[in-house]
Amino acid sequence: MMSKRILIVNWGTLGSNYAFEVAKAKGLEIFLATSPHYPPWVGKIVPRERMIFTNTYDSEKLITDVAAFIHKKKIHFEAVTTFFEMNIVQTADLAYLLGYPFVSPRSARKTSGNKLLMRIACEEKSIPTPRFMVFNKKKDGFAALKKIGVPAVLKPVKSGHSFGTLFIDKVDKNTFYKLLKRAKDQLDSNADEWMRYYNLYKKDFLIEEYVEGPVLSVDGLVQDKRVMICGISKFDMSPTPLFIQEAVTIPADLKQTTKEECFKYPQKVVSALELDN
């Protein structure tokens, strides 16, 4: 019996080796779309002849290189996926074009590619969300801050791992301009491969209303529109103005009534974002 072939887009982060090892243990023939710069553990799991060297942050380049590889090798994949959040959008574009089930490109952009689109999707479905405004010029950003008021949050439209996200506690032009420069410097200082792609959009920011309270993550699976909750985590955050996750409690120590509310809320969000799987 021929083993099933699976194409994974990007190796992700250091913790992704677990997913690769499980896939290999299940007898899957793993192919990988990646840049030539990958850690040694990747090479121990995926032979070089099964690697497609490309730019995983450019949908057109990724699609072209994968299509050329498929045509040359005369092979078919049973599935296309990724274990890396920063490549959800590109993987969605690739899977959609090649006819594989995955998150739709429309949903991918609202969930993983663009914080503005996520906010708009929730707002349109009357899901409680912080008041926000978008800007790409610092004078417009200060005008937005005056309208939203303080406390507020400065946040890049496209970023990850809290880079460029800062707390604002007063409406002062000089202070705001300094915080905006600090946020952009954070984006510039990130040497990660994915950030070079996101830096194309580093002028686009949100001013959001700051909502005080614990930071919770409700985790689960979506299959055929069915939302299955696995659990709730609680994050301990760093002191402001930064928003860095310093510790996590699993499971979160919450009252049953709070848990029930936490279970209801993501189902509404999943529906608003049109996540089928």
Secondary structure by P-SEA (a helix, b strand, c coil): cccbbbbbcccccccaaaaaaaaaaacccccccccccccaaaaaccccccccccccccaaaaaaaaaaaaaaacccccccccccccaaaaaaaaaaaaccccccaaaaaaccccaaaaaaaaaaaccccccccccccaaaaaaaaaaacccbbbbbccccccccbbbbccccaaaaaaaaaaaaaaaaacccaaaaaacccccbbbbccccbbbbbbbbbcccccbbbbcbbbbbbcccccccccccccccccccaaaaaaaaaaaaaaaaaacccc
